[in-house]
């Protein structure tokens, strides 16, 4: 997919008929690449093609098709009115699938999967029939400030469905072998079962039965190095577009603003990483007051829940409901990060986005 953004006011005089513009483009015989979608993103009209336009085709689009665009509604677009000439309400089931986008925990380094580093078949040690404790080459026991990525216990909701780039679902979960045989890690929160436990903070593996003499122990895992910070990245896959109409920030009551954070929409083709070339797309939350100003509302504080599967602090939930839904195309993504790469001080701070995913 190849998107071409055009400023709504500059190119269209502030009005556009998206469906009609797409048909006008595809009817033009001088543009041979199929236009798959036309949509609004902020103040841009984004025209998406199945392939890149040739120079002459882009010139045709910008000097012939767009200036001649007829933005008046087609009969199918005309809003129905009642006898009193007031708009009626139309209820229409959306085309597409609803999805939840769960972000990293900005307070917990062990969830920062998209800034983690992979280690494959690390030689952890050799069994002697007596030793049960072995140290990975990463984690705080080996390098102060490091942690092992932990997507095994719901620190990110639905983490069991996550896959590393080019990998399989569950590929972020550590794999420990003894003599080439994969060992079973004890299930999270359980008191029995499995062959070993892994301390994701320290990088320490503890076997319940010592590996036999001369047996080689290896580990494949991801770790979060020193010097990186929390980063949320989310965007639609190829052939899909996302419409985001609301989002929530879920923050525990002990929240401390140890760093300010920001979010932005990044167009990978046209904008530099973190949108450095166009800060107008960036929203910065320097303090909690900024967060409150942008939020459209909040829920009653959720109380703490006891037990090892619970939360020790009450949770505050802030909601954003966008008056104009945000549409993201395959070359766009939404990013949020802390300005200086520091974790936010609290038990938990996450973001959830509510998305409609549709074919382009």
Phi, psi and omega per residue, in radians:
X1 nan 2.394 -3.091
X2 -2.240 1.819 -3.122
X3 -1.549 2.526 3.072
X4 -2.228 1.945 -3.115
X5 -1.577 2.450 3.094
X6 -2.345 2.307 -3.117
X7 -1.084 2.277 -3.054
X8 -1.048 -0.813 -3.089
X9 -1.246 -0.752 -3.052
X10 -1.185 -0.776 -3.018
X11 -1.686 -0.411 -2.991
X12 -2.172 0.037 -3.134
X13 1.105 0.518 3.004
X14 1.459 -0.071 3.102
X15 -2.318 2.489 3.119
X16 -2.574 2.490 2.990
X17 -1.832 1.777 -2.956
X18 -1.065 -0.829 -3.110
X19 -1.136 -0.704 -3.123
X20 -1.184 -0.703 3.128
X21 -1.074 -0.729 3.113
X22 -1.048 -0.767 3.130
X23 -1.145 -0.657 3.125
X24 -1.115 -0.698 3.133
X25 -1.146 -0.833 -3.089
X26 -1.211 -0.330 3.096
X27 -1.469 -0.218 -3.105
X28 -1.420 2.058 -3.061
X29 -1.279 -0.236 3.120
X30 -1.483 -0.111 3.057
X31 -2.003 1.898 -3.021
X32 -1.593 -0.287 3.141
X33 -1.447 2.324 -3.088
X34 -1.249 2.310 3.027
X35 -1.499 2.035 -3.061
X36 -1.582 -0.412 -3.073
X37 -2.872 2.599 2.963
X38 -2.292 2.247 -3.116
X39 -2.667 2.898 3.120
X40 -1.692 2.376 3.006
X41 -2.347 1.791 -3.061
X42 1.126 -2.145 3.120
X43 -1.725 0.185 -3.129
X44 -1.831 2.483 2.884
X45 -1.655 2.041 -3.079
X46 -1.772 2.040 3.117
X47 -1.781 2.066 -3.034
X48 -1.912 2.276 3.129
X49 -2.018 2.760 3.131
X50 -1.251 -0.334 3.098
X51 -2.604 2.968 -3.139
X52 -1.205 2.519 3.108
X53 -1.399 2.517 2.944
X54 -1.222 2.823 -3.098
X55 -0.986 -0.768 -3.140
X56 -1.145 -0.606 3.129
X57 -1.202 -0.706 3.112
X58 -1.157 -0.656 3.084
X59 -1.103 -0.730 3.098
X60 -1.053 -0.729 3.132
X61 -1.084 -0.795 -2.992
X62 -1.443 -0.476 -3.060
X63 -1.860 -0.276 -3.104
X64 -2.078 -1.008 -3.001
X65 -1.221 -0.908 -3.083
X66 -1.119 -0.804 3.112
X67 -1.064 -0.493 -3.111
X68 -1.603 0.051 -3.047
X69 -1.065 2.338 3.091
X70 -1.763 1.873 -3.049
X71 -1.569 0.034 -3.130
X72 -1.184 2.587 -3.102
X73 -1.133 2.507 2.971
X74 -1.431 2.867 -3.132
X75 -0.931 -0.655 -3.128
X76 -1.191 -0.399 -3.117
X77 -1.569 -0.225 -3.042
X78 -1.146 2.309 -3.101
X79 -1.329 2.270 3.117
X80 -1.181 2.556 3.105
X81 -2.180 2.694 3.083
X82 -1.506 3.130 3.139
X83 -1.052 -0.574 3.135
X84 -1.397 0.093 3.139
X85 1.119 0.485 3.034
X86 -1.844 2.499 -3.062
X87 -1.049 2.362 2.956
X88 -1.444 2.909 3.099
X89 -1.721 2.253 3.041
X90 -1.879 2.265 3.088
X91 -1.899 2.092 -3.075
X92 -2.312 2.269 3.107
X93 -1.206 2.244 -3.117
X94 -1.113 2.558 2.991
X95 -1.495 2.132 3.140
X96 2.283 -2.979 -3.073
X97 -2.099 2.418 3.054
X98 -1.366 2.455 -3.139
X99 -2.475 2.675 3.033
X100 -1.919 2.305 3.079
X101 -1.905 1.958 -3.104
X102 -1.741 2.234 -3.116
X103 -1.579 3.022 3.060
X104 -1.150 2.842 3.012
X105 -1.513 1.979 -3.083
X106 -1.160 -0.158 3.135
X107 -1.771 -0.259 -2.963
X108 -2.092 1.871 -3.112
X109 -1.007 -0.521 -3.061
X110 -1.226 -0.088 3.120
X111 -1.812 -0.011 -2.991
X112 -1.452 1.176 -3.013
X113 -1.119 -0.623 -3.025
X114 -1.398 0.007 2.976
X115 -2.130 0.320 -3.107
X116 -1.529 2.900 -3.101
X117 -2.145 2.383 -3.102
X118 -1.554 2.424 2.998
X119 -2.138 2.247 -3.063
X120 -2.054 2.227 3.052
X121 0.912 0.807 3.053
X122 -1.139 2.318 3.070
X123 -1.347 1.793 -3.046
X124 -1.440 -0.627 -3.119
X125 2.927 -3.043 3.135
X126 -2.247 2.349 -3.120
X127 -1.201 2.654 3.053
X128 -2.290 0.151 3.138
X129 1.458 -0.083 -3.112
X130 -2.257 -0.634 -3.074
X131 -1.343 2.290 3.134
X132 -1.995 -0.242 -3.055
X133 -1.939 2.222 -3.140
X134 -2.342 2.598 -3.098
X135 -1.913 2.306 2.967
X136 -1.248 2.873 3.125
X137 -1.353 -0.074 3.119
X138 -2.345 2.972 -2.948
X139 1.808 2.886 -2.993
X140 -1.132 -0.417 3.077
X141 -1.160 -0.542 -3.117
X142 -1.659 -0.761 -3.110
X143 -2.368 2.034 -3.134
X144 -1.009 2.276 3.108
X145 1.663 -0.159 3.088
X146 -1.542 2.821 3.063
X147 -2.610 2.708 3.076
X148 -1.545 2.342 3.129
X149 -1.089 2.290 -3.079
X150 -2.156 1.651 3.050
X151 -1.988 0.852 -3.077
X152 -2.066 -0.188 -2.940
X153 -2.378 0.373 3.073
X154 1.371 0.366 3.047
X155 -1.110 -0.526 2.853
X156 -1.980 2.255 -3.135
X157 -1.038 2.371 -3.123
X158 1.130 0.499 3.138
X159 -1.115 -0.339 3.120
X160 -1.215 -0.224 3.136
X161 -1.685 -0.004 -3.027
X162 -1.463 2.577 3.128
X163 -2.333 2.414 3.061
X164 -1.205 2.820 -3.134
X165 -0.945 2.156 3.131
X166 1.305 0.065 -3.086
X167 -1.923 -3.055 -3.092
X168 -1.657 2.778 3.031
X169 -0.991 2.331 -3.086
X170 1.530 0.040 -3.071
X171 -1.209 -0.231 3.089
X172 -1.438 -0.214 -3.084
X173 -1.335 2.316 -3.137
X174 -1.042 2.563 3.062
X175 -2.163 2.097 3.128
X176 -1.989 2.285 3.117
X177 -2.114 2.646 2.987
X178 -2.215 2.072 -3.086
X179 0.973 0.635 3.100
X180 1.431 -0.034 -3.120
X181 -1.747 2.169 -3.133
X182 -1.146 2.268 3.126
X183 -1.612 2.732 -3.109
X184 -1.713 2.115 3.079
X185 -1.372 2.418 3.111
X186 -1.025 2.412 3.137
X187 -1.080 2.529 3.128
X188 -1.000 2.460 3.056
X189 1.234 0.016 -3.139
X190 -1.635 2.651 -3.099
X191 -1.705 -0.223 -3.120
X192 -2.400 2.940 3.063
X193 1.641 2.803 3.099
X194 1.455 2.981 -3.136
X195 -1.739 -0.367 -3.064
X196 -2.807 2.925 2.940
X197 -2.127 2.710 3.077
X198 -2.199 2.202 3.030
X199 -1.490 1.902 -3.032
X200 -1.286 -0.282 3.053
X201 -1.382 -0.852 -3.012
X202 -1.613 -0.426 -3.047
X203 1.440 0.426 -3.129
X204 -1.697 2.210 3.051
X205 -1.725 2.284 3.091
X206 -2.153 2.009 3.084
X207 -1.494 2.590 3.078
X208 -1.451 -0.445 3.022
X209 -2.213 2.205 -3.081
X210 -1.063 2.278 3.051
X211 -0.989 2.475 -3.068
X212 -1.165 2.850 -3.094
X213 -0.977 2.331 3.066
X214 1.311 -0.060 -3.138
X215 -1.320 2.295 -3.062
X216 -1.505 2.362 -3.138
X217 -1.916 2.245 3.096
X218 -2.217 2.831 3.116
X219 -2.544 2.410 2.994
X220 -2.071 2.237 -3.030
X221 -2.854 3.060 3.030
X222 -2.048 2.484 3.054
X223 -2.272 2.743 3.124
X224 -1.822 1.963 -3.044
X225 -1.336 2.992 3.036
X226 -1.250 2.533 3.038
X227 1.645 0.026 3.049
X228 -1.952 2.820 -3.124
X229 -2.274 3.083 -3.123
X230 -1.174 2.408 -3.120
X231 -2.521 2.100 3.014
X232 -1.661 2.226 3.052
X233 -2.285 2.244 3.137
X234 -2.624 2.303 3.104
X235 -2.813 2.769 -3.073
X236 -1.259 2.652 3.064
X237 -1.301 3.003 3.138
X238 -1.023 2.400 3.097
X239 1.466 0.018 -3.107
X240 -2.194 2.756 2.958
X241 -2.283 2.637 3.121
X242 -1.949 2.428 2.950
X243 -2.027 2.074 -3.102
X244 -1.863 2.049 3.138
X245 -1.877 -0.255 3.083
X246 -2.743 2.771 3.100
X247 -2.605 2.773 3.138
X248 -2.335 2.535 2.926
X249 -1.924 2.194 3.133
X250 -1.957 2.003 -2.962
X251 -2.281 2.277 3.107
X252 -1.246 2.716 -2.981
X253 -1.154 -0.278 3.122
X254 -1.576 0.333 -3.084
X255 -0.969 2.268 3.094
X256 -2.199 2.226 -3.100
X257 -1.415 1.339 3.133
X258 -1.326 -0.235 3.090
X259 -2.724 2.659 3.029
X260 -1.569 2.708 -3.098
X261 -2.303 2.910 -2.999
X262 -2.513 2.747 2.988
X263 -2.392 2.752 -3.081
X264 -2.809 2.796 2.957
X265 -1.732 2.224 -3.084
X266 -2.006 2.226 3.011
X267 -1.720 1.935 -2.981
X268 -1.051 -0.533 -3.085
X269 -1.353 -0.672 -2.956
X270 -1.891 -0.339 -3.065
X271 -2.049 2.550 3.109
X272 -1.237 2.800 3.098
X273 -0.919 2.500 -3.111
X274 1.040 0.323 2.999
X275 1.037 0.566 -3.075
X276 -1.055 -0.454 -3.078
X277 -1.474 -0.198 -3.094
X278 -2.556 1.348 -3.084
X279 -1.154 -0.150 3.114
X280 -1.130 -0.388 3.119
X281 -1.454 -0.043 -2.970
X282 -1.738 2.375 3.007
X283 -1.938 2.220 -3.105
X284 -2.001 2.289 3.106
X285 -1.923 1.634 -3.121
X286 -1.349 -0.410 -3.092
X287 -2.696 3.053 -3.107
X288 -1.126 -0.551 3.097
X289 -1.034 -0.702 3.085
X290 -1.089 -0.694 3.111
X291 -1.070 -0.768 -3.140
X292 -1.162 -0.644 -3.135
X293 -1.109 -0.681 -3.106
X294 -1.391 -0.489 -3.099
X295 -1.179 2.475 3.119
X296 -1.534 -0.157 -3.130
X297 2.970 3.127 3.129
X298 -2.574 2.857 3.104
X299 -1.771 2.896 3.019
X300 -1.058 2.420 -3.113
X301 -1.006 2.254 3.101
X302 -1.426 2.324 -3.091
X303 -1.292 2.865 3.015
X304 -1.098 2.653 3.141
X305 -2.177 2.196 -3.051
X306 -1.283 2.838 3.076
X307 1.767 2.815 -3.081
X308 -1.195 -0.310 3.064
X309 -1.668 0.047 -3.090
X310 -1.638 -2.876 3.068
X311 -2.197 2.420 -3.042
X312 -1.479 -0.290 -3.106
X313 -2.079 2.618 2.992
X314 -1.058 2.721 -3.098
X315 -2.055 2.335 3.079
X316 -1.871 2.328 -3.074
X317 -2.088 2.131 3.102
X318 -1.934 2.396 -3.066
X319 -2.060 2.440 2.970
X320 -1.907 2.149 3.019
X321 -2.067 1.987 -3.000
X322 -1.425 2.195 3.095
X323 -1.049 -0.714 3.015
X324 -1.990 1.972 -3.094
X325 -0.976 2.581 3.106
X326 -1.563 2.237 3.088
X327 -1.905 2.235 3.108
X328 -2.008 2.381 3.097
X329 -1.862 2.966 -3.027
X330 -0.965 -0.461 3.135
X331 -1.606 0.140 3.102
X332 -1.971 2.701 2.968
X333 -2.619 2.711 3.055
X334 -1.711 2.302 -3.133
X335 -2.199 2.547 3.002
X336 -2.494 2.439 -3.088
X337 -2.765 2.841 3.035
X338 -1.530 2.485 -2.955
X339 -1.075 -0.631 -3.075
X340 -1.981 0.279 3.065
X341 1.255 0.393 -3.138
X342 -1.738 2.571 3.022
X343 -1.207 2.571 3.049
X344 -1.404 2.414 -3.060
X345 -1.422 1.812 3.104
X346 -3.078 3.029 3.037
X347 -1.232 -0.639 -3.033
X348 -2.816 2.436 3.042
X349 -2.657 1.898 -3.082
X350 -2.293 2.930 3.087
X351 -2.211 2.401 3.068
X352 -2.158 2.306 3.075
X353 -2.017 2.468 3.132
X354 -1.836 2.080 -2.882
X355 -2.199 2.480 2.891
X356 -1.828 2.068 -3.133
X357 -1.778 2.210 -3.099
X358 -2.299 2.696 3.012
X359 -1.203 2.559 3.053
X360 -1.553 nan nan
